[in-house]
Amino acid sequence: MRKIICAAAMVAAPVFAHSSTLLDGVEVTEAFVLSAPDDTASFSYETGGQSFKLSGISVAGTDAHDGDSLSLVLYGLDSATTPFSTVIDLSPTSPSAALAYSAISDFVISSDFTVEFSMTGAPANAGITFSFTPQAVPVPMAGILLGTALLGGGAFAARRKAS
């Protein structure tokens, strides 16, 4: 019975689970294969309390089954709900091959996040690559300095008026 439970847990576990901390200006690239029906991949990123602008976000995939596997791949932030925007069947030049790609608009994030991928009932392997470049969003130091100066000036004026 214990062997059956362990085997079931291994089948239900994600294919990939990965976690790392974002670094300013360092491109993040992940490549993996979803190889069986209901495979998933999960990549978690920590922001360390900083805000990051994620730019140049691209997702690409290949398969050797006329795009049938790629059409079943979903991805997204914190849940896999988005299909590839374009799937190209390369059969005329490369038998049974297909290519897919998508681009995601730049956005700013300030909390930890996960990029999820899932494939439901695919007939063949799908190779997936995604990448993005995090850029730290600077704290506006000029605003902090101005606020401090105004508070100091106000305190000085109040003290002067009191005497």
C-alpha positions in Angstrom: 0.0 0.0 0.0 2.9 2.4 0.9 4.4 1.9 -2.6 1.1 2.8 -4.3 0.8 6.0 -2.2 4.4 7.0 -3.1 3.8 6.3 -6.8 0.6 8.3 -6.8 2.4 11.2 -5.1 5.2 11.2 -7.7 2.7 11.2 -10.6 0.7 14.1 -9.0 3.9 16.1 -8.3 4.9 18.9 -10.7 7.5 18.1 -13.3 9.5 21.1 -12.3 9.4 23.3 -9.2 12.0 26.0 -9.1 12.5 29.1 -6.8 15.0 32.0 -7.1 15.5 35.6 -6.1 15.3 38.3 -8.8 18.4 40.5 -9.4 18.3 43.9 -11.1 19.1 43.7 -14.8 19.9 39.9 -14.8 18.0 38.1 -17.5 16.0 35.1 -16.3 15.7 32.2 -18.8 14.1 28.9 -18.1 13.9 25.9 -20.5 12.1 22.6 -19.8 10.0 19.9 -21.4 6.5 18.9 -20.6 6.5 15.3 -21.6 3.3 13.6 -20.4 -0.4 14.5 -20.2 -1.2 16.7 -17.2 2.5 17.7 -16.7 3.1 21.0 -14.9 6.0 23.2 -14.3 6.3 25.9 -11.7 8.9 28.7 -11.3 8.7 30.9 -8.2 10.6 34.2 -7.9 11.2 36.3 -4.8 11.4 40.1 -5.1 13.0 40.6 -1.7 10.5 43.4 -0.9 11.7 45.4 -4.0 9.5 46.5 -6.9 10.6 45.2 -10.3 9.6 46.1 -13.8 9.5 42.9 -15.8 10.3 43.6 -19.4 10.9 41.6 -22.6 8.8 38.8 -21.4 8.7 36.0 -24.1 7.4 32.5 -24.1 8.3 30.0 -26.9 7.7 26.4 -27.5 8.4 23.6 -29.9 6.9 20.2 -30.5 7.2 17.3 -33.0 3.5 16.7 -33.4 2.2 19.3 -35.8 1.6 21.8 -32.9 -1.0 19.5 -31.2 1.0 19.5 -28.0 1.7 23.2 -28.0 -2.0 24.0 -28.5 -2.6 22.3 -25.1 0.0 24.2 -23.1 -1.3 27.0 -20.8 0.8 29.4 -18.8 0.5 32.5 -16.6 1.4 34.3 -13.4 0.2 32.3 -10.3 -2.1 30.2 -12.5 -1.8 28.6 -16.0 -4.7 30.1 -18.0 -3.2 31.7 -21.2 -2.6 29.7 -24.4 0.1 30.6 -26.9 -0.9 33.5 -29.1 0.6 31.9 -32.2 1.2 28.3 -33.1 3.0 27.7 -36.5 3.0 24.3 -38.1 6.4 23.8 -39.8 5.4 20.6 -41.6 6.2 21.8 -45.1 9.9 22.4 -44.2 10.3 20.1 -41.2 8.0 17.0 -40.9 5.6 17.2 -38.0 7.5 20.1 -36.3 5.8 23.2 -34.9 6.8 26.4 -33.2 4.8 28.6 -30.8 5.4 32.0 -29.2 3.9 34.7 -27.2 5.0 38.0 -25.7 3.6 39.5 -22.5 3.4 43.3 -21.9 5.8 44.8 -19.5 4.5 45.3 -15.9 5.6 46.2 -12.4 5.4 43.7 -9.6 6.4 44.2 -5.9 5.5 40.8 -4.4 6.8 37.3 -4.9 5.2 35.5 -7.9 5.1 32.2 -9.7 5.1 31.4 -13.4 3.0 28.3 -14.0 2.8 26.0 -17.0 0.5 23.1 -17.6 -0.3 20.7 -20.4 -3.5 18.7 -20.5 -3.8 15.5 -22.6 -1.0 16.2 -25.0 0.0 13.6 -27.6 3.7 14.4 -27.5 6.5 16.3 -25.8 6.5 20.1 -25.8 9.7 22.0 -25.2 9.1 25.4 -23.5 11.4 28.4 -23.0 10.6 31.6 -21.3 12.6 34.7 -20.4 12.3 38.2 -18.9 14.6 40.9 -17.5 13.8 42.3 -14.1 14.7 46.0 -13.6 14.5 47.5 -10.1 12.1 50.4 -9.7 14.0 53.1 -7.9 12.6 54.7 -4.7 12.3 58.4 -5.5 15.0 59.7 -3.2 14.3 63.3 -4.3 10.8 63.0 -2.8 12.1 61.6 0.4 14.7 64.4 0.6 12.1 67.1 -0.2 9.7 65.7 2.5 12.4 65.7 5.1 13.4 69.3 4.2 9.8 70.5 4.4 9.2 68.7 7.8 12.5 70.2 9.1 11.6 73.7 7.8 8.1 73.4 9.4 9.5 72.3 12.7 12.1 75.2 12.6 9.3 77.7 11.8 7.1 76.4 14.6 9.9 76.6 17.1 10.8 80.1 16.0 7.2 81.3 16.3 6.9 79.8 19.8 9.8 81.9 21.1 
